[in-house]
């Protein structure tokens, strides 16, 4: 029974996934890179209400490499916390749509065909990455 509980607990953990990628050519060597990130786990990324209330967990971070970033703020974006699937339960109007997802966007300068990588990390939800061609 202890192994079953450990597996159940692991399956509830927050998990990061890149669900969507898109590159839009703007002009010349300028492109917009969009990465859709989701917490596909059951629990939110901060896991507990106390961690949320007391800001005990570092935010989700997405960082783009492989091109010159023109977006103010640079290549590294702090994206806050993401709800888990537990927030998708019927809540009579308390759910604002997709609190388990976020869209990270950068304006970059690089030659067409250049590959850029976005690394996403969170101290409790893990890491994932996506590589796209401009």
N, C-alpha and C positions, 0 to 999 in steps of 0.2 A: 504493500500500500504506500510506502514512502516513495518508491520510485515513481509510481503513478502521480503522486502529488507533485514531485519535482518536475516531471514532464508537463503537467498542467500549469504550474507556475511559470515555467520557461515559455510555454506557448502564449501566456498572457503578457509577456514582456513587450515593451515598445520596440518596434523594428522599423528602420528607415528603408525606403525604397524610392528609386527614381522611376516615376510613372510615365513621364512625358519629356521629350526633348524637342526643341524647335530652333532653327536658325533662320533669320530673316535678313536678306541682303538689303541694306539701306541705300548705300551709294559708294562707288569706288571700292576701297578696301574696308569699309565700315559695315559691321553686321550687328544684329541683336541676337543674343543667345538667351534662350529661355529654358529653364529646367524646372519641371514639376516634381516636387518632393512630397512624399506621404509617410505618415506613421501608420503602417498596416497592422500593428499590434493592437491588443485589446486595451492596454493601459496607456494613459497619456505619457509624454516623454518625461515629465517631472515625477511620475509614478504616484506620489502621494499628495493629498490636499495640503499638508503642512509644508512640503517642499515648495508647492506653488505659492502659498501664502507668505512664506518667509524668504522667497527667492533664493532657495538653496541649490538650485541646479543651473549650470551654465546654459546659454541658449544654443540652439541648433546653428551650425556654421556651414556655409557653402563657400568654397574658394575655387576660382577659375584660374587655370594656368595654360600657357601656350600661345597667348596673344596679348597685345597691349590693351589694357582696360581703360576706356574713356569715361566710364560711369563715375560720377562723384562718389567718393568713398572707397574706390579701388576694387581689387579682385576679391577681397574677403567681405562676406556679408553675414551679419548676425540676424537670424530669422525667428528668434523667439522659441516658444514651445508649441508642440502640436498635440492636439487631443488624440485619443485612440478610438478604436471602434466602440468602446463603451459609451462614448458621447453620442453615438448614433441611435441610441435607444429613444423611443418616443418620449418627448419631454414637453409636449403641449406648447410649442412655440419658443422654447429655450434654445433650440439648435439653429444657428445662423447659417447653415449651409454645409460648408466643408471645413470645419475647424481642425481636421486631421491632415490638411494639405496646405502647401504654400508654393508660390511661384517665385523663383529667383531669376532676375533678369540683369544682364550686363550688355553694355554697348562696347564693342571691341573693334580694334583695327588690326587686320592681318590679311594676307593674300588669300584669295579663294583657294579652297582645298586644304588649308591649314587645319590641323586637328587640334582641338582644345579639349581639356579635361576639366570637369567639375568634380571636386571631392567634397562630400558631405559628411559631417561628423557630429555626434552628440555623445556626451559622456555616459548616458544611460541607454541610448537607443542604438548605438553602434555607428557603423560607417558604410557608405556606399559611394559609388562614383559612376560617371557617365562621360563618354568621349563622343564628340560630334565633329563633323567636318564643316568648315565654313563654305 
